[in-house]
Amino acid sequence: MGLIEHAKAEFLRAGYTPLDQHQEDGPNKWMQENVLALIEIFAKQGHSGMSAPYCISVFEKLANYKLLTPIKSIDDFKFTEVSENTCQSSVISSVFKCEKTGKAYYLDAITWRDKSGGWHGTAGNLGSSQYVKYPFTPKTFYIDVNCDDENNFSVKDESQLNEVFEYYDKKTVERS
Protein backbone atom coordinates (compact mmCIF):
# COMPACT_ATOMS: atom_id res chain seq x y z
CA MET A 1 0.00 0.00 0.00
CA GLY A 2 1.35 3.38 -1.01
CA LEU A 3 1.40 6.46 1.18
CA ILE A 4 -1.67 8.07 -0.46
CA GLU A 5 -3.71 4.88 -0.08
CA HIS A 6 -2.54 4.56 3.52
CA ALA A 7 -3.66 8.14 4.27
CA LYS A 8 -7.07 7.60 2.66
CA ALA A 9 -7.54 4.33 4.58
CA GLU A 10 -6.65 6.06 7.86
CA PHE A 11 -9.17 8.84 7.20
CA LEU A 12 -11.84 6.16 6.63
CA ARG A 13 -10.81 4.29 9.78
CA ALA A 14 -11.12 7.57 11.71
CA GLY A 15 -14.69 8.00 10.46
CA TYR A 16 -14.22 10.52 7.65
CA THR A 17 -16.48 10.28 4.59
CA PRO A 18 -14.53 9.39 1.43
CA LEU A 19 -13.97 12.45 -0.76
CA ASP A 20 -15.47 10.71 -3.79
CA GLN A 21 -18.81 10.45 -1.96
CA HIS A 22 -21.12 13.43 -1.53
CA GLN A 23 -20.55 15.20 1.76
CA GLU A 24 -21.27 18.61 3.19
CA ASP A 25 -18.66 21.26 2.69
CA GLY A 26 -17.07 21.75 6.11
CA PRO A 27 -13.98 21.31 8.30
CA ASN A 28 -13.81 17.51 7.98
CA LYS A 29 -13.88 17.73 4.20
CA TRP A 30 -11.34 20.58 4.10
CA MET A 31 -8.99 18.81 6.50
CA GLN A 32 -9.07 15.65 4.46
CA GLU A 33 -8.54 17.53 1.17
CA ASN A 34 -5.69 19.64 2.57
CA VAL A 35 -3.84 16.78 4.23
CA LEU A 36 -4.21 14.54 1.18
CA ALA A 37 -2.86 17.35 -1.03
CA LEU A 38 0.22 17.57 1.21
CA ILE A 39 0.59 13.76 1.22
CA GLU A 40 0.41 13.70 -2.59
CA ILE A 41 3.20 16.29 -2.88
CA PHE A 42 5.30 14.46 -0.29
CA ALA A 43 4.76 11.11 -2.07
CA LYS A 44 5.81 12.65 -5.43
CA GLN A 45 9.07 13.92 -3.92
CA GLY A 46 10.32 10.33 -3.64
CA HIS A 47 11.90 10.48 -0.21
CA SER A 48 13.85 7.51 1.06
CA GLY A 49 13.58 6.05 4.54
CA MET A 50 16.42 8.36 5.49
CA SER A 51 15.23 11.67 4.03
CA ALA A 52 11.50 11.28 4.79
CA PRO A 53 11.75 11.64 8.60
CA TYR A 54 14.10 14.62 8.20
CA CYS A 55 11.74 16.34 5.73
CA ILE A 56 8.74 15.67 8.00
CA SER A 57 10.61 17.02 11.03
CA VAL A 58 11.65 20.24 9.26
CA PHE A 59 8.16 20.73 7.80
CA GLU A 60 6.51 20.16 11.19
CA LYS A 61 8.75 22.75 12.87
CA LEU A 62 8.20 25.37 10.18
CA ALA A 63 4.44 24.74 9.92
CA ASN A 64 4.22 25.23 13.70
CA TYR A 65 6.25 28.49 13.61
CA LYS A 66 9.13 26.81 15.44
CA LEU A 67 12.83 27.49 15.00
CA LEU A 68 15.21 25.35 12.96
CA THR A 69 18.20 26.72 14.86
CA PRO A 70 18.53 28.57 18.16
CA ILE A 71 18.45 32.36 18.35
CA LYS A 72 22.08 33.47 18.68
CA SER A 73 21.69 37.10 19.80
CA ILE A 74 19.08 39.67 20.73
CA ASP A 75 19.27 41.10 17.20
CA ASP A 76 17.96 37.80 15.76
CA PHE A 77 14.57 38.38 17.44
CA LYS A 78 13.66 41.29 15.12
CA PHE A 79 11.73 43.41 17.60
CA THR A 80 8.91 45.83 16.84
CA GLU A 81 7.68 48.41 19.35
CA VAL A 82 4.19 47.48 20.59
CA SER A 83 3.85 50.00 23.40
CA GLU A 84 5.97 52.54 25.22
CA ASN A 85 9.19 50.82 26.36
CA THR A 86 8.05 47.38 25.13
CA CYS A 87 8.96 45.56 21.92
CA GLN A 88 7.71 42.20 20.63
CA SER A 89 9.66 39.71 18.54
CA SER A 90 8.40 38.95 15.05
CA VAL A 91 10.35 35.67 15.12
CA ILE A 92 8.87 34.32 18.40
CA SER A 93 5.72 36.24 19.33
CA SER A 94 5.99 35.26 23.01
CA VAL A 95 9.37 37.01 23.38
CA PHE A 96 9.39 40.66 24.39
CA LYS A 97 12.06 43.21 25.19
CA CYS A 98 11.90 45.95 27.77
CA GLU A 99 13.59 49.05 26.40
CA LYS A 100 14.68 50.07 29.93
CA THR A 101 16.72 46.90 30.52
CA GLY A 102 17.42 46.01 26.90
CA LYS A 103 16.86 42.36 27.81
CA ALA A 104 14.62 39.89 26.02
CA TYR A 105 12.25 37.74 28.05
CA TYR A 106 10.15 34.70 27.18
CA LEU A 107 6.57 34.83 28.48
CA ASP A 108 6.12 31.06 28.80
CA ALA A 109 9.37 30.12 30.57
CA ILE A 110 7.49 28.82 33.63
CA THR A 111 4.07 27.24 33.91
CA TRP A 112 2.94 27.05 37.52
CA ARG A 113 0.86 24.02 38.43
CA ASP A 114 -1.09 22.63 41.32
CA LYS A 115 -3.87 20.05 41.66
CA SER A 116 -6.26 22.30 39.69
CA GLY A 117 -4.00 22.60 36.61
CA GLY A 118 -1.37 24.90 35.15
CA TRP A 119 -1.26 28.63 34.43
CA HIS A 120 1.03 31.58 33.83
CA GLY A 121 1.38 34.35 36.39
CA THR A 122 3.37 34.73 39.59
CA ALA A 123 4.43 32.61 42.54
CA GLY A 124 6.18 34.57 45.26
CA ASN A 125 8.46 37.06 43.51
CA LEU A 126 8.80 35.02 40.30
CA GLY A 127 6.74 35.39 37.18
CA SER A 128 6.26 33.01 34.29
CA SER A 129 8.39 35.21 32.04
CA GLN A 130 12.16 34.95 32.38
CA TYR A 131 15.14 36.56 30.64
CA VAL A 132 16.56 34.54 27.77
CA LYS A 133 20.12 33.25 27.57
CA TYR A 134 21.87 32.69 24.25
CA PRO A 135 21.77 30.57 22.23
CA PHE A 136 17.99 30.44 22.83
CA THR A 137 15.29 27.97 21.94
CA PRO A 138 11.92 28.38 23.70
CA LYS A 139 11.44 25.95 26.57
CA THR A 140 8.74 25.81 29.24
CA PHE A 141 9.35 24.41 32.71
CA TYR A 142 6.51 23.11 34.89
CA ILE A 143 6.91 24.12 38.52
CA ASP A 144 4.70 22.79 41.34
CA VAL A 145 3.23 25.36 43.73
CA ASN A 146 1.25 25.54 46.96
CA CYS A 147 -1.62 27.93 47.50
CA ASP A 148 -2.42 29.43 50.90
CA ASP A 149 -5.84 30.56 52.17
CA GLU A 150 -5.37 34.03 50.63
CA ASN A 151 -4.58 32.65 47.14
CA ASN A 152 -0.87 33.40 47.42
CA PHE A 153 1.27 30.89 45.57
CA SER A 154 4.68 29.63 46.64
CA VAL A 155 7.03 27.15 45.02
CA LYS A 156 6.56 23.70 46.53
CA ASP A 157 10.11 22.46 45.85
CA GLU A 158 12.72 25.19 45.26
CA SER A 159 15.07 22.65 43.66
CA GLN A 160 12.71 22.54 40.64
CA LEU A 161 13.90 26.07 39.86
CA ASN A 162 17.55 24.99 39.46
CA GLU A 163 16.96 23.75 35.91
CA VAL A 164 14.96 26.89 35.06
CA PHE A 165 17.85 29.16 36.02
CA GLU A 166 20.42 27.06 34.21
CA TYR A 167 18.35 27.77 31.09
CA TYR A 168 17.08 31.32 31.81
CA ASP A 169 18.39 34.38 33.64
CA LYS A 170 16.23 35.10 36.67
CA LYS A 171 13.62 37.83 36.27
CA THR A 172 11.89 38.78 39.49
CA VAL A 173 8.54 40.51 39.74
CA GLU A 174 8.64 44.06 41.03
CA ARG A 175 5.88 44.73 43.53
CA SER A 176 4.55 48.25 44.00
MINUKE-431737 format. One record per residue: residue number from 1; x, y, z of N, C-alpha, C, O in turn. Coordinates in steps of 0.02 Angstrom, whole numbers, always signed. Example, Ala and Ser with C-alpha at 12.3 -4.5 7.8 and 13.67 -1.06 7.14 Angstrom:
2
> 1	+660	-284	+390	+615	-225	+390	+660	-165	+390	+712	-166	+423 $
> 2	+642	-112	+354	+684	-53	+357	+645	+2	+394	+670	+57	+402 $
***
This chain:
176
> 1	+43	-59	+0	+0	+0	+0	+44	+62	+0	+90	+68	+41 $
> 2	+30	+107	-47	+68	+169	-51	+45	+219	+3	-5	+209	+37 $
> 3	+83	+272	+9	+70	+323	+59	+1	+355	+50	-34	+366	+100 $
> 4	-19	+371	-11	-83	+403	-23	-140	+356	-3	-188	+377	+28 $
> 5	-134	+293	-22	-186	+244	-4	-188	+235	+71	-242	+229	+100 $
> 6	-130	+234	+103	-127	+228	+176	-164	+287	+209	-204	+277	+255 $
> 7	-151	+348	+185	-183	+407	+214	-259	+404	+205	-296	+419	+251 $
> 8	-281	+385	+146	-354	+380	+133	-385	+327	+178	-439	+338	+206 $
> 9	-351	+270	+186	-377	+217	+229	-381	+239	+301	-428	+222	+337 $
> 10	-332	+278	+324	-333	+303	+393	-389	+354	+404	-421	+354	+457 $
> 11	-402	+396	+355	-459	+442	+360	-524	+402	+367	-566	+419	+408 $
> 12	-532	+350	+327	-592	+308	+332	-597	+275	+400	-650	+274	+431 $
> 13	-541	+248	+424	-540	+215	+489	-558	+263	+545	-587	+244	+596 $
> 14	-541	+327	+536	-556	+379	+585	-627	+405	+579	-648	+448	+618 $
> 15	-665	+380	+529	-735	+400	+523	-749	+455	+473	-806	+478	+469 $
> 16	-700	+475	+434	-711	+526	+382	-749	+495	+323	-742	+435	+309 $
> 17	-789	+535	+290	-824	+514	+229	-775	+518	+172	-739	+567	+165 $
> 18	-772	+466	+129	-727	+469	+71	-742	+531	+28	-800	+549	+19 $
> 19	-690	+562	+2	-698	+623	-38	-737	+610	-102	-768	+656	-128 $
> 20	-737	+549	-128	-773	+535	-190	-848	+524	-177	-886	+514	-225 $
> 21	-869	+526	-114	-941	+522	-98	-965	+592	-80	-926	+633	-54 $
> 22	-1028	+606	-93	-1056	+672	-77	-1053	+683	-1	-1073	+640	+38 $
> 23	-1028	+740	+18	-1027	+760	+88	-1033	+836	+92	-1016	+872	+45 $
> 24	-1057	+859	+149	-1064	+930	+159	-995	+963	+159	-946	+935	+182 $
> 25	-994	+1025	+133	-933	+1063	+135	-922	+1086	+207	-966	+1120	+235 $
> 26	-867	+1068	+236	-854	+1088	+306	-784	+1067	+327	-745	+1043	+286 $
> 27	-767	+1077	+390	-699	+1066	+415	-673	+995	+403	-614	+986	+386 $
> 28	-715	+944	+410	-690	+876	+399	-670	+865	+326	-619	+834	+312 $
> 29	-710	+892	+281	-694	+886	+210	-630	+926	+194	-586	+901	+159 $
> 30	-626	+987	+219	-567	+1029	+205	-504	+996	+233	-452	+994	+199 $
> 31	-509	+971	+294	-450	+941	+325	-425	+882	+283	-366	+876	+269 $
> 32	-471	+840	+263	-453	+782	+223	-423	+804	+156	-371	+778	+136 $
> 33	-454	+852	+122	-427	+877	+59	-357	+906	+67	-312	+892	+27 $
> 34	-349	+948	+118	-285	+982	+128	-229	+933	+146	-174	+937	+119 $
> 35	-243	+887	+192	-192	+839	+211	-174	+793	+153	-116	+778	+142 $
> 36	-225	+770	+116	-211	+727	+59	-171	+764	+5	-129	+733	-28 $
> 37	-182	+828	-4	-143	+868	-51	-70	+870	-30	-24	+863	-71 $
> 38	-58	+879	+35	+11	+879	+61	+43	+809	+53	+101	+804	+33 $
> 39	+5	+757	+68	+29	+688	+61	+48	+674	-12	+99	+643	-25 $
> 40	+6	+697	-59	+21	+685	-130	+86	+719	-150	+127	+688	-185 $
> 41	+97	+780	-128	+160	+815	-144	+219	+777	-113	+269	+766	-146 $
> 42	+212	+759	-49	+265	+723	-14	+280	+657	-49	+339	+639	-58 $
> 43	+229	+620	-69	+238	+556	-103	+275	+565	-170	+317	+524	-188 $
> 44	+259	+619	-207	+291	+632	-272	+365	+651	-265	+403	+643	-312 $
> 45	+384	+675	-206	+454	+696	-196	+501	+636	-192	+562	+645	-200 $
> 46	+475	+577	-181	+516	+516	-182	+567	+510	-126	+623	+487	-138 $
> 47	+548	+530	-67	+595	+524	-10	+611	+452	+6	+569	+407	-2 $
> 48	+672	+441	+30	+692	+376	+53	+676	+370	+127	+651	+417	+158 $
> 49	+689	+312	+155	+679	+303	+227	+723	+347	+268	+710	+358	+328 $
> 50	+776	+374	+238	+821	+418	+274	+799	+491	+269	+800	+527	+319 $
> 51	+779	+513	+210	+762	+584	+201	+690	+599	+224	+677	+656	+244 $
> 52	+645	+551	+222	+575	+564	+239	+567	+590	+311	+536	+642	+321 $
> 53	+595	+556	+362	+587	+582	+430	+617	+652	+439	+590	+693	+476 $
> 54	+673	+665	+405	+705	+731	+410	+659	+784	+379	+649	+837	+409 $
> 55	+632	+770	+320	+587	+817	+286	+525	+830	+329	+504	+887	+337 $
> 56	+496	+777	+357	+437	+783	+400	+453	+826	+461	+414	+869	+480 $
> 57	+511	+814	+492	+531	+851	+552	+539	+926	+537	+515	+968	+575 $
> 58	+572	+942	+481	+583	+1012	+463	+515	+1044	+446	+501	+1100	+469 $
> 59	+474	+1010	+407	+408	+1037	+390	+366	+1049	+452	+335	+1102	+459 $
> 60	+365	+1001	+498	+326	+1008	+559	+347	+1069	+599	+305	+1108	+623 $
> 61	+413	+1079	+606	+437	+1137	+643	+415	+1202	+609	+389	+1247	+642 $
> 62	+427	+1207	+545	+410	+1268	+509	+335	+1281	+508	+313	+1338	+515 $
> 63	+295	+1229	+498	+222	+1237	+496	+194	+1257	+564	+140	+1286	+568 $
> 64	+231	+1243	+618	+211	+1261	+685	+246	+1324	+710	+247	+1338	+770 $
> 65	+276	+1363	+664	+312	+1425	+681	+368	+1413	+731	+381	+1455	+774 $
> 66	+401	+1355	+727	+457	+1341	+772	+522	+1355	+737	+525	+1362	+676 $
> 67	+575	+1359	+776	+641	+1375	+750	+676	+1312	+723	+666	+1257	+748 $
> 68	+717	+1322	+671	+760	+1268	+648	+826	+1268	+686	+857	+1216	+697 $
> 69	+848	+1328	+705	+910	+1336	+743	+897	+1385	+800	+851	+1426	+795 $
> 70	+936	+1381	+852	+927	+1428	+908	+940	+1501	+888	+976	+1515	+840 $
> 71	+910	+1546	+924	+922	+1618	+917	+991	+1632	+948	+1004	+1612	+1005 $
> 72	+1035	+1665	+910	+1104	+1673	+934	+1116	+1739	+971	+1162	+1744	+1012 $
> 73	+1075	+1791	+956	+1084	+1855	+990	+1018	+1892	+991	+970	+1874	+957 $
> 74	+1016	+1944	+1030	+954	+1983	+1036	+932	+2013	+970	+873	+2023	+958 $
> 75	+980	+2027	+925	+964	+2055	+860	+924	+2006	+816	+886	+2027	+773 $
> 76	+933	+1941	+828	+898	+1890	+788	+823	+1889	+801	+785	+1860	+762 $
> 77	+800	+1919	+856	+729	+1919	+872	+687	+1966	+828	+627	+1955	+821 $
> 78	+718	+2016	+799	+683	+2064	+756	+623	+2095	+793	+566	+2078	+779 $
> 79	+637	+2140	+838	+586	+2170	+880	+550	+2228	+846	+579	+2265	+806 $
> 80	+487	+2236	+863	+445	+2291	+842	+414	+2322	+904	+390	+2285	+947 $
> 81	+414	+2388	+909	+384	+2421	+967	+308	+2410	+967	+274	+2424	+917 $
> 82	+282	+2385	+1023	+209	+2374	+1030	+177	+2421	+1080	+116	+2431	+1078 $
> 83	+216	+2449	+1124	+192	+2500	+1170	+254	+2537	+1196	+311	+2518	+1181 $
> 84	+243	+2588	+1235	+298	+2627	+1261	+344	+2582	+1302	+322	+2549	+1349 $
> 85	+408	+2580	+1284	+460	+2541	+1318	+454	+2465	+1309	+491	+2428	+1342 $
> 86	+410	+2441	+1266	+403	+2369	+1256	+403	+2351	+1182	+366	+2381	+1143 $
> 87	+444	+2302	+1165	+448	+2278	+1096	+432	+2203	+1095	+446	+2167	+1143 $
> 88	+403	+2180	+1040	+386	+2110	+1031	+425	+2081	+972	+436	+2115	+922 $
> 89	+446	+2019	+980	+483	+1986	+927	+437	+1963	+871	+382	+1938	+884 $
> 90	+458	+1973	+809	+420	+1948	+752	+441	+1876	+736	+408	+1843	+695 $
> 91	+494	+1852	+767	+517	+1783	+756	+483	+1735	+804	+460	+1682	+784 $
> 92	+478	+1755	+868	+444	+1716	+920	+397	+1765	+956	+420	+1806	+995 $
> 93	+333	+1761	+942	+286	+1812	+966	+280	+1814	+1042	+254	+1864	+1069 $
> 94	+303	+1763	+1078	+299	+1763	+1151	+365	+1787	+1182	+377	+1777	+1242 $
> 95	+407	+1819	+1143	+468	+1850	+1169	+460	+1926	+1162	+442	+1952	+1109 $
> 96	+474	+1960	+1217	+470	+2033	+1219	+536	+2061	+1244	+578	+2025	+1271 $
> 97	+544	+2126	+1235	+603	+2160	+1260	+581	+2224	+1293	+542	+2263	+1266 $
> 98	+607	+2235	+1352	+595	+2297	+1388	+650	+2346	+1368	+709	+2332	+1376 $
> 99	+630	+2404	+1343	+679	+2453	+1320	+722	+2478	+1378	+780	+2497	+1367 $
> 100	+696	+2479	+1439	+734	+2504	+1496	+793	+2458	+1511	+849	+2482	+1524 $
> 101	+782	+2392	+1510	+836	+2345	+1526	+874	+2322	+1464	+932	+2303	+1468 $
> 102	+841	+2325	+1407	+871	+2301	+1345	+874	+2225	+1341	+906	+2197	+1296 $
> 103	+841	+2191	+1388	+843	+2118	+1390	+779	+2088	+1360	+725	+2116	+1366 $
> 104	+788	+2031	+1328	+731	+1994	+1301	+706	+1945	+1354	+746	+1916	+1391 $
> 105	+640	+1936	+1356	+612	+1887	+1402	+558	+1846	+1367	+522	+1871	+1324 $
> 106	+555	+1783	+1388	+507	+1735	+1359	+448	+1728	+1407	+457	+1710	+1465 $
> 107	+388	+1742	+1382	+328	+1742	+1424	+313	+1674	+1455	+287	+1670	+1511 $
> 108	+327	+1619	+1419	+306	+1553	+1440	+363	+1511	+1469	+362	+1450	+1463 $
> 109	+412	+1543	+1501	+469	+1506	+1529	+446	+1459	+1585	+472	+1403	+1591 $
> 110	+399	+1482	+1625	+375	+1441	+1681	+299	+1435	+1678	+264	+1485	+1670 $
> 111	+275	+1374	+1685	+203	+1362	+1695	+197	+1337	+1767	+226	+1286	+1785 $
> 112	+159	+1373	+1806	+147	+1352	+1876	+92	+1300	+1876	+46	+1305	+1835 $
> 113	+96	+1251	+1919	+43	+1201	+1921	+30	+1177	+1993	+75	+1172	+2034 $
> 114	-33	+1163	+2004	-55	+1131	+2066	-108	+1080	+2048	-115	+1063	+1989 $
> 115	-145	+1056	+2097	-194	+1003	+2083	-250	+1025	+2036	-284	+983	+2008 $
> 116	-259	+1091	+2028	-313	+1115	+1984	-290	+1127	+1912	-331	+1142	+1869 $
> 117	-225	+1121	+1899	-200	+1130	+1831	-140	+1176	+1828	-107	+1188	+1878 $
> 118	-126	+1202	+1768	-69	+1245	+1757	-89	+1313	+1731	-142	+1320	+1700 $
> 119	-48	+1363	+1744	-63	+1431	+1721	+1	+1473	+1721	+53	+1452	+1748 $
> 120	-4	+1531	+1691	+51	+1579	+1692	+32	+1636	+1739	-27	+1653	+1744 $
> 121	+81	+1664	+1772	+69	+1717	+1820	+128	+1721	+1867	+185	+1715	+1845 $
> 122	+114	+1731	+1931	+169	+1736	+1980	+161	+1687	+2036	+106	+1664	+2053 $
> 123	+218	+1670	+2065	+222	+1630	+2127	+278	+1662	+2167	+336	+1661	+2147 $
> 124	+259	+1691	+2224	+309	+1728	+2263	+331	+1789	+2222	+290	+1828	+2199 $
> 125	+397	+1796	+2214	+423	+1853	+2175	+446	+1832	+2105	+485	+1868	+2074 $
> 126	+422	+1774	+2082	+440	+1751	+2015	+379	+1750	+1970	+325	+1729	+1989 $
> 127	+390	+1773	+1909	+337	+1769	+1859	+352	+1714	+1809	+406	+1685	+1809 $
> 128	+304	+1701	+1767	+313	+1651	+1715	+364	+1672	+1663	+398	+1630	+1634 $
> 129	+371	+1737	+1652	+420	+1761	+1602	+488	+1765	+1635	+496	+1786	+1692 $
> 130	+539	+1745	+1595	+608	+1747	+1619	+653	+1772	+1562	+637	+1765	+1503 $
> 131	+709	+1802	+1582	+757	+1828	+1532	+790	+1771	+1495	+808	+1720	+1524 $
> 132	+797	+1780	+1430	+828	+1727	+1389	+904	+1729	+1394	+934	+1781	+1406 $
> 133	+933	+1670	+1386	+1006	+1662	+1378	+1018	+1638	+1307	+975	+1606	+1277 $
> 134	+1077	+1653	+1281	+1093	+1635	+1213	+1145	+1579	+1212	+1188	+1575	+1255 $
> 135	+1140	+1535	+1163	+1089	+1529	+1112	+1022	+1509	+1143	+1020	+1474	+1194 $
> 136	+966	+1531	+1112	+900	+1522	+1142	+852	+1483	+1097	+846	+1497	+1037 $
> 137	+821	+1434	+1127	+765	+1398	+1097	+710	+1398	+1150	+725	+1381	+1208 $
> 138	+648	+1417	+1134	+596	+1419	+1185	+588	+1352	+1221	+586	+1299	+1191 $
> 139	+583	+1357	+1287	+572	+1298	+1328	+530	+1319	+1389	+543	+1370	+1420 $
> 140	+480	+1277	+1404	+437	+1290	+1462	+450	+1239	+1516	+454	+1179	+1503 $
> 141	+458	+1263	+1577	+468	+1220	+1636	+403	+1220	+1677	+371	+1272	+1684 $
> 142	+385	+1163	+1704	+325	+1156	+1745	+347	+1151	+1817	+382	+1105	+1837 $
> 143	+324	+1200	+1857	+346	+1206	+1926	+285	+1198	+1972	+234	+1233	+1963 $
> 144	+290	+1153	+2020	+235	+1139	+2067	+232	+1193	+2120	+284	+1214	+2147 $
> 145	+171	+1216	+2136	+162	+1268	+2186	+110	+1248	+2238	+68	+1204	+2227 $
> 146	+113	+1282	+2295	+62	+1277	+2348	+23	+1341	+2347	+48	+1394	+2327 $
> 147	-39	+1337	+2370	-81	+1396	+2375	-105	+1402	+2447	-131	+1354	+2475 $
> 148	-97	+1462	+2477	-121	+1472	+2545	-194	+1495	+2544	-224	+1501	+2491 $
> 149	-222	+1508	+2602	-292	+1528	+2609	-308	+1595	+2576	-367	+1609	+2562 $
> 150	-257	+1636	+2563	-268	+1701	+2532	-250	+1701	+2457	-240	+1754	+2428 $
> 151	-246	+1642	+2428	-229	+1633	+2357	-160	+1660	+2339	-150	+1685	+2283 $
> 152	-113	+1654	+2385	-44	+1670	+2371	-9	+1605	+2354	-17	+1555	+2388 $
> 153	+30	+1605	+2300	+64	+1545	+2278	+137	+1546	+2297	+170	+1598	+2292 $
> 154	+163	+1489	+2317	+234	+1482	+2332	+258	+1417	+2301	+221	+1369	+2294 $
> 155	+322	+1416	+2283	+351	+1358	+2251	+355	+1301	+2302	+380	+1311	+2358 $
> 156	+330	+1243	+2283	+328	+1185	+2327	+398	+1157	+2340	+416	+1142	+2397 $
> 157	+438	+1152	+2287	+506	+1123	+2293	+554	+1169	+2255	+557	+1168	+2194 $
> 158	+590	+1210	+2292	+636	+1259	+2263	+687	+1228	+2216	+711	+1261	+2170 $
> 159	+704	+1164	+2226	+754	+1132	+2183	+729	+1126	+2111	+769	+1119	+2065 $
> 160	+662	+1129	+2100	+636	+1127	+2032	+659	+1188	+1992	+662	+1186	+1931 $
> 161	+674	+1242	+2027	+695	+1304	+1993	+767	+1301	+1969	+787	+1342	+1927 $
> 162	+807	+1254	+1994	+877	+1249	+1973	+884	+1243	+1897	+923	+1278	+1866 $
> 163	+845	+1198	+1868	+848	+1187	+1796	+824	+1249	+1757	+851	+1266	+1704 $
> 164	+774	+1283	+1785	+748	+1344	+1753	+804	+1395	+1747	+814	+1425	+1694 $
> 165	+842	+1405	+1801	+893	+1458	+1801	+960	+1436	+1774	+1007	+1475	+1771 $
> 166	+965	+1373	+1753	+1021	+1353	+1711	+1005	+1373	+1639	+1050	+1388	+1599 $
> 167	+940	+1374	+1623	+918	+1389	+1555	+902	+1463	+1544	+915	+1490	+1490 $
> 168	+874	+1495	+1594	+854	+1566	+1591	+891	+1607	+1643	+913	+1580	+1694 $
> 169	+897	+1673	+1631	+920	+1719	+1682	+859	+1740	+1723	+805	+1753	+1695 $
> 170	+867	+1742	+1788	+812	+1755	+1833	+783	+1825	+1824	+820	+1875	+1822 $
> 171	+718	+1828	+1819	+681	+1892	+1814	+631	+1892	+1870	+583	+1854	+1869 $
> 172	+641	+1935	+1918	+594	+1939	+1974	+539	+1990	+1960	+547	+2035	+1919 $
> 173	+485	+1981	+1995	+427	+2025	+1987	+435	+2083	+2036	+445	+2074	+2096 $
> 174	+429	+2144	+2008	+432	+2203	+2051	+363	+2218	+2079	+315	+2226	+2041 $
> 175	+358	+2221	+2143	+294	+2236	+2176	+292	+2310	+2194	+341	+2339	+2216 $
> 176	+233	+2341	+2183	+228	+2412	+2200	+197	+2422	+2267	+188	+2478	+2290 $
***
